[in-house]
């Protein structure tokens, strides 16, 4: 029985609630006021157990169908969409449930549009999967959605391996922290004596403790000659209570750490194989310049210390071969950061029309929300981006860098504060990376002196402009010996 709650339509007639719902589900109206961009489209609402697909009401008598999450169900849905004349399919990036749906749709030749869920939830309502897939279809039909970036298959395989390795590295760090906690409970402040508990000396002492050694003098003899702490100091830090519970905990954490290290080496093997399978890029050289001259210009001082978290093979050489350039020439960008750029964004920067689009996609561009002539918000968008995190960490290392970017970061840090300066420099690093990958440009550091000279010229120009506004002239004073 229809509800008595009604509303007036355009011709003055009263519509029931059921009629209003049917009107809201229509994809095209007589005068929508919008241009139809994707007419042959379908919308899919992603779920963990059931997926709902919707097409236009003129495509099928039952324009909405639900299917399970099994592979056979996904193929059945794709076979239903083909007779409906669907060419493009839009779906939201919901967790990881969308990945099988995306892959199966690509196998059937559909142009799959992956969109951000935040772009489709600006209006209330549509709490069911049926309404959600129709709402996605309506937005996509009128071209109101932006296509989310998804790299090629070889970059996706590389990304999966690199992300897995990063998780193992985090787990290894957590094991070291738990080992340190176990030592502290036994009053063994070894971590305060050694700068790195996971170093050669620290791990040798930990393995000897697990093996049953309790003599501090004998344990201190395992000291590496490069350690700054003396053997006597290390021996004093190894006089503790030797409680059995923390010792058992220490033993299990050491075993977990060894297992994680084996997994990291396995990931390094897969990563090396995938990197070598990628085609080499042709490096861009200037007219009349040989490749030997180009390689000689790439030589520079070592960019910081070697990181223990780097893979066991020569990753820097593979990166340079695959991309055709050396991203580590940029001050602050290490090999791990360059690999994160490759796995998260790929090597084809043509996906973004300009460097500003690239910075905005990462989530490092200000929003500049303005209403009534007043700026409401200038903060960056909340984006969970591994690339943005890597670039922020790279920017934070520029504090003591004797380079052009280091001098600029210190200036930003004084003017804006540390958090904003890190974001600003991370955006600048992203722009440099975009130019190098897009146009094959090599980065050349101009040094701190060049930045100070440029900054001084800008300040002189600003002072001269202000003086002219007040009817004065700026006169340079000659240097007096």
KEKOLTI-127290 format. One line per field, with one value per residue (C-alpha): residue in one letter; residue number from 1; x, y, z. Coordinates in steps of 0.05 Angstrom, whole numbers, m for minus. Layout:
<atoms>
res (A|...) $
n (NUM|...) $
c1 (X|...) $
c2 (Y|...) $
c3 (Z|...) $
</atoms>
This chain:
<atoms>
res (X|X|X|X|X|X|X|X|X|X|X|X|X|X|X|X|X|X|X|X|X|X|X|X|X|X|X|X|X|X|X|X|X|X|X|X|X|X|X|X|X|X|X|X|X|X|X|X|X|X|X|X|X|X|X|X|X|X|X|X|X|X|X|X|X|X|X|X|X|X|X|X|X|X|X|X|X|X|X|X|X|X|X|X|X|X|X|X|X|X|X|X|X|X|X|X|X|X|X|X|X|X|X|X|X|X|X|X|X|X|X|X|X|X|X|X|X|X|X|X|X|X|X|X|X|X|X|X|X|X|X|X|X|X|X|X|X|X|X|X|X|X|X|X|X|X|X|X|X|X|X|X|X|X|X|X|X|X|X|X|X|X|X|X|X|X|X|X|X|X|X|X|X|X|X|X|X|X|X|X|X|X|X|X|X|X|X|X|X|X|X|X|X|X|X|X|X|X|X|X|X|X|X|X|X|X|X|X|X|X|X|X|X|X|X|X|X|X|X|X|X|X|X|X|X|X|X|X|X|X|X|X|X|X|X|X|X|X|X|X|X|X|X|X|X|X|X|X|X|X|X|X|X|X|X|X|X|X|X|X|X|X|X|X|X|X|X|X|X|X|X|X|X|X|X|X|X|X|X|X|X|X|X|X|X|X|X|X|X|X|X|X|X|X|X|X|X|X|X|X|X|X|X|X|X|X|X|X|X|X|X|X|X|X|X|X|X|X|X|X|X|X|X|X|X|X|X|X|X|X|X|X|X|X|X|X|X|X|X|X|X|X|X|X|X|X|X|X|X|X|X|X|X|X|X|X|X|X|X|X|X|X|X|X|X|X|X|X|X|X|X|X|X|X|X|X|X|X|X|X|X|X|X|X|X|X|X|X|X|X|X|X|X|X|X|X|X|X|X|X|X|X|X|X|X|X|X|X|X|X|X|X|X|X|X|X|X|X|X|X|X|X|X|X|X|X|X|X|X|X|X|X|X|X|X|X|X|X|X|X|X|X|X|X|X|X|X|X|X|X|X|X|X|X|X|X|X|X|X|X|X|X|X|X|X|X|X|X|X|X|X|X|X|X|X|X|X|X|X|X|X) $
n (1|2|3|4|5|6|7|8|9|10|11|12|13|14|15|16|17|18|19|20|21|22|23|24|25|26|27|28|29|30|31|32|33|34|35|36|37|38|39|40|41|42|43|44|45|46|47|48|49|50|51|52|53|54|55|56|57|58|59|60|61|62|63|64|65|66|67|68|69|70|71|72|73|74|75|76|77|78|79|80|81|82|83|84|85|86|87|88|89|90|91|92|93|94|95|96|97|98|99|100|101|102|103|104|105|106|107|108|109|110|111|112|113|114|115|116|117|118|119|120|121|122|123|124|125|126|127|128|129|130|131|132|133|134|135|136|137|138|139|140|141|142|143|144|145|146|147|148|149|150|151|152|153|154|155|156|157|158|159|160|161|162|163|164|165|166|167|168|169|170|171|172|173|174|175|176|177|178|179|180|181|182|183|184|185|186|187|188|189|190|191|192|193|194|195|196|197|198|199|200|201|202|203|204|205|206|207|208|209|210|211|212|213|214|215|216|217|218|219|220|221|222|223|224|225|226|227|228|229|230|231|232|233|234|235|236|237|238|239|240|241|242|243|244|245|246|247|248|249|250|251|252|253|254|255|256|257|258|259|260|261|262|263|264|265|266|267|268|269|270|271|272|273|274|275|276|277|278|279|280|281|282|283|284|285|286|287|288|289|290|291|292|293|294|295|296|297|298|299|300|301|302|303|304|305|306|307|308|309|310|311|312|313|314|315|316|317|318|319|320|321|322|323|324|325|326|327|328|329|330|331|332|333|334|335|336|337|338|339|340|341|342|343|344|345|346|347|348|349|350|351|352|353|354|355|356|357|358|359|360|361|362|363|364|365|366|367|368|369|370|371|372|373|374|375|376|377|378|379|380|381|382|383|384|385|386|387|388|389|390|391|392|393|394|395|396|397|398|399|400|401|402|403|404|405|406|407|408|409|410|411|412|413|414|415|416|417|418|419|420|421|422|423|424|425|426|427|428|429|430|431|432|433|434|435|436|437|438|439|440|441|442|443|444|445|446|447|448|449|450|451|452|453|454|455|456|457|458|459|460|461|462|463|464|465|466|467|468|469|470|471|472|473|474|475|476|477|478|479|480|481) $
c1 (0|28|42|m2|59|61|95|78|111|126|56|22|3|16|68|70|134|143|136|186|236|227|237|301|328|321|387|363|308|274|318|374|414|478|515|516|590|588|523|543|562|548|558|580|573|629|616|653|601|554|567|510|513|466|455|408|333|332|386|351|282|318|370|401|430|468|521|566|640|662|700|644|596|642|645|569|561|609|571|507|538|562|492|471|520|563|631|653|645|653|668|694|761|731|786|816|749|748|812|782|722|770|813|754|722|788|791|724|748|711|741|741|738|764|740|751|693|699|679|612|589|576|500|458|419|435|447|433|475|420|417|493|506|452|482|551|521|486|549|592|541|546|621|622|674|749|786|834|905|923|992|1010|1014|1090|1089|1033|1074|1134|1090|1063|1133|1159|1100|1108|1181|1165|1118|1173|1221|1171|1162|1237|1240|1184|1224|1285|1241|1214|1284|1304|1244|1264|1335|1308|1265|1329|1366|1413|1418|1456|1414|1439|1511|1506|1479|1446|1423|1413|1486|1542|1561|1489|1466|1528|1516|1442|1456|1508|1458|1405|1458|1468|1527|1518|1589|1591|1666|1660|1600|1638|1694|1645|1652|1668|1729|1688|1643|1657|1638|1694|1695|1691|1628|1594|1612|1581|1516|1511|1504|1430|1379|1374|1301|1275|1212|1247|1301|1248|1216|1284|1296|1229|1238|1307|1278|1223|1275|1315|1252|1235|1305|1297|1231|1264|1319|1265|1231|1297|1304|1235|1247|1313|1281|1224|1270|1315|1254|1233|1256|1311|1294|1333|1370|1360|1425|1436|1451|1524|1537|1559|1534|1603|1601|1531|1553|1612|1567|1525|1582|1571|1588|1553|1483|1485|1503|1484|1419|1415|1344|1367|1361|1420|1428|1449|1382|1409|1437|1372|1332|1377|1371|1295|1281|1339|1358|1388|1336|1386|1420|1366|1391|1351|1324|1356|1351|1292|1254|1267|1242|1179|1168|1174|1127|1074|1073|1107|1155|1105|1090|1045|988|987|982|1029|1072|1017|969|1022|1033|958|949|1002|966|1019|981|941|866|852|778|747|677|652|721|749|799|769|822|891|911|930|880|880|909|939|998|1062|1096|1077|1105|1170|1178|1164|1218|1266|1250|1264|1335|1352|1362|1438|1447|1498|1458|1408|1349|1379|1385|1314|1287|1322|1291|1222|1232|1248|1190|1134|1154|1177|1112|1094|1166|1169|1105|1130|1197|1164|1121|1184|1218|1157|1161|1235|1220|1164|1209|1264|1218|1174|1226|1290|1323|1383|1383|1442|1453|1472|1494|1478|1516|1473|1409|1434|1454|1385|1350|1391|1372|1298|1303|1338|1285|1230|1262|1271|1197|1175|1221|1193|1122|1141|1180|1249|1306|1349|1423|1477|1533|1602|1641|1692|1758) $
c2 (0|67|119|180|226|261|317|358|344|394|390|402|329|296|240|183|164|105|149|199|142|119|190|196|132|157|166|214|264|307|367|348|411|370|342|266|247|171|144|71|64|21|32|m21|m16|m57|m101|m155|m208|m178|m130|m91|m68|m18|4|53|37|32|m22|m78|m90|m103|m47|m69|m137|m165|m218|m254|m244|m310|m308|m344|m290|m235|m267|m274|m200|m181|m226|m190|m121|m138|m146|m82|m44|m21|8|41|16|59|33|59|42|6|m28|m83|m114|m74|m105|m171|m134|m86|m142|m183|m122|m106|m178|m166|m102|m51|17|14|79|75|134|160|146|217|245|208|219|293|286|249|187|128|81|17|m17|m9|66|71|37|80|143|124|112|179|218|181|190|266|266|288|239|239|176|152|133|60|42|m12|m86|m88|m28|m60|m123|m81|m42|m104|m131|m64|m52|m122|m109|m43|m79|m129|m71|m41|m108|m115|m47|m68|m131|m89|m45|m105|m132|m66|m69|m139|m115|m56|m101|m139|m73|m83|m12|m37|6|70|49|27|76|19|m45|m79|m69|m120|m112|m110|m172|m211|m196|m213|m280|m296|m278|m324|m379|m375|m328|m283|m257|m183|m183|m240|m208|m142|m177|m183|m108|m85|m40|14|23|87|58|25|m48|m31|11|m44|m94|m49|m44|m120|m130|m143|m186|m239|m255|m317|m284|m227|m276|m321|m259|m237|m306|m307|m236|m254|m314|m270|m220|m274|m298|m227|m217|m280|m254|m188|m224|m264|m199|m172|m231|m220|m146|m155|m203|m156|m96|m133|m155|m83|m51|1|73|115|171|240|272|341|350|337|306|234|185|183|258|252|198|240|297|251|239|274|266|210|231|215|149|80|56|m13|m20|m18|m83|m128|m118|m54|m20|49|22|m13|50|91|38|34|109|135|186|189|214|210|272|311|328|289|237|170|104|81|145|139|67|90|141|87|38|89|135|94|124|155|225|239|213|283|344|386|383|419|362|313|350|354|279|264|308|362|420|471|470|546|540|609|631|703|728|697|640|585|530|524|458|401|345|285|233|167|168|129|174|236|205|187|258|289|246|266|339|334|311|377|415|408|400|446|453|499|459|457|533|541|492|529|594|563|533|601|635|583|535|464|428|475|478|403|402|459|425|358|391|421|354|325|379|364|290|304|346|295|236|275|313|274|334|323|358|404|431|505|505|547|608|613|611|664|708|699|713|776|801|789|828|886|888|887|943|986|977|997|1057|1080|1076|1126|1172|1149|1117|1060|1075|1022|1037|1018|969|1003|968) $
c3 (0|m21|31|36|40|m28|m65|m126|m193|m248|m277|m210|m197|m130|m130|m80|m44|m90|m151|m123|m111|m183|m207|m167|m198|m269|m305|m359|m355|m407|m391|m343|m354|m361|m420|m427|m430|m419|m445|m449|m376|m315|m241|m191|m116|m84|m24|14|m3|m55|m113|m144|m216|m249|m321|m354|m351|m427|m428|m391|m360|m293|m293|m227|m211|m152|m155|m106|m97|m128|m193|m230|m206|m231|m300|m300|m285|m341|m390|m370|m382|m453|m485|m451|m494|m436|m453|m388|m317|m255|m185|m119|m88|m27|11|m32|m52|m117|m145|m170|m200|m235|m264|m290|m323|m358|m384|m420|m453|m410|m395|m320|m281|m210|m169|m99|m51|m23|m91|m90|m18|m17|m13|40|25|m20|38|m1|m54|m106|m97|m93|m160|m193|m163|m189|m257|m257|m237|m288|m343|m337|m329|m256|m231|m236|m256|m203|m223|m231|m258|m308|m292|m284|m237|m197|m189|m167|m119|m86|m73|m48|m1|28|40|75|122|140|153|201|236|243|277|325|343|360|405|442|451|482|529|551|566|605|648|667|680|621|591|530|483|519|509|436|385|346|382|315|295|293|367|392|355|374|448|443|411|464|519|488|483|559|570|631|643|626|612|562|529|523|486|427|417|347|342|309|369|408|476|513|532|606|595|556|611|664|623|622|696|707|743|688|700|663|634|597|574|542|511|484|454|417|391|365|329|300|277|241|207|184|157|115|88|70|32|m5|m24|m48|m94|m124|m129|m165|m215|m230|m238|m287|m326|m339|m404|m401|m414|m464|m426|m453|m477|m504|m580|m595|m527|m519|m467|m434|m423|m394|m346|m324|m306|m263|m215|m149|m77|m39|m18|56|90|65|94|125|99|26|m14|m20|m96|m132|m133|m152|m217|m235|m221|m266|m321|m316|m311|m353|m301|m231|m182|m125|m153|m118|m49|3|m45|m28|m64|m22|m37|m111|m110|m75|m130|m183|m148|m129|m190|m244|m294|m342|m317|m376|m333|m301|m347|m305|m243|m204|m219|m196|m130|m119|m132|m80|m29|m20|m53|m11|m18|m16|1|m8|9|7|m9|54|56|98|92|62|90|46|33|78|31|53|6|16|m34|5|69|34|6|74|105|48|60|134|120|86|151|151|77|44|m20|m55|m29|41|43|18|69|126|101|98|167|196|162|163|219|213|194|137|114|108|66|22|9|m3|m57|m87|m88|m123|m176|m188|m195|m244|m288|m289|m305|m355|m394|m378|m345|m300|m233|m220|m150|m150|m78|m17|m42|m104|m63|m15|m75|m107|m41|m31|m100|m85|m20|m54|m108|m55|m15|m77|m94|m24|m25|m91|m64|m10|m56|m37|m77|m54|m59|m52|m4|m30|11|56|67) $
</atoms>
